[in-house]
Amino acid sequence: MLWLNKRLPSLVGIFPGRYRKPHKPRVFAVIDTSGSITEQLLSAINREVARVAREFEVIVAECDSKVHAIYPYREIKEVRGRGGTNLQAPFAPEILSQVGEFSVLIYFTDGYGPAPPRAPRFPVIWCIVPGGIAPANWGRVIEMGAP
């Protein structure tokens, strides 16, 4: 039987007391795994990503000069890469299509490497490790505390 609301006909079919639970927003967390990121910094980055994962659904990408792995967040014990740095790699259309929709990209990096010249159409947070620099003049920059 259909519940009819004569005062609000646009609500036909909506039952009182039933609602849809909102989903957690998705975060695309990119971890700079280049050789300049020490094991101590990777450990600190892992703690930060774990903190984000408590509140949001997190998809992680490990990236040095290219993206080596994309996966749902789990404790990071070992990373792939450890070569040079190319901060542009995770912004490539083929990588973004693998990740799917997300609300924000958080890039954990020291900032030493080429970044995309223009801001993408989604929000970007550059989470800079101690001793790092902002890699671009766009996006929001936050600095991590000492590990």
URWO-V573489 format. One record per backbone hydrogen bond with DSSP energy under -1.0 kcal/mol. CO is the residue of the C=O (numbers start at 1). NH is the residue of the N-H. E is the energy in kcal/mol with one decimal. If there is no record, write none. Layout:
co:nh:e
CO:NH:E
CO:NH:E
This chain:
co:nh:e
3:13:-1.2
8:11:-2.3
9:12:-1.4
11:14:-2.2
15:18:-1.6
25:57:-2.0
26:103:-3.2
27:59:-2.9
28:106:-2.4
29:61:-2.3
30:108:-3.2
31:63:-2.5
33:82:-2.0
34:37:-1.8
38:42:-2.5
39:43:-2.1
40:44:-1.9
41:45:-2.7
42:46:-2.5
43:47:-1.9
44:48:-1.9
45:49:-2.8
46:50:-2.5
47:51:-1.9
48:52:-2.0
49:53:-2.5
52:55:-1.4
52:56:-2.0
57:27:-3.0
58:73:-2.7
59:29:-2.8
60:71:-2.2
61:31:-3.1
62:68:-3.1
62:69:-1.0
63:33:-2.6
64:86:-2.4
66:64:-1.8
69:62:-2.2
71:60:-3.3
83:35:-2.7
86:89:-1.1
88:91:-1.7
89:92:-1.6
92:96:-2.4
93:97:-2.2
94:98:-1.0
95:99:-1.8
96:100:-1.9
104:28:-2.7
105:125:-2.8
106:30:-2.8
107:127:-2.7
108:32:-2.7
109:129:-2.1
110:133:-2.6
111:113:-1.2
114:87:-1.1
123:105:-2.3
124:140:-2.6
125:107:-3.0
126:142:-2.7
127:109:-2.1
128:144:-3.1
129:132:-2.2
140:126:-3.5
142:128:-3.0
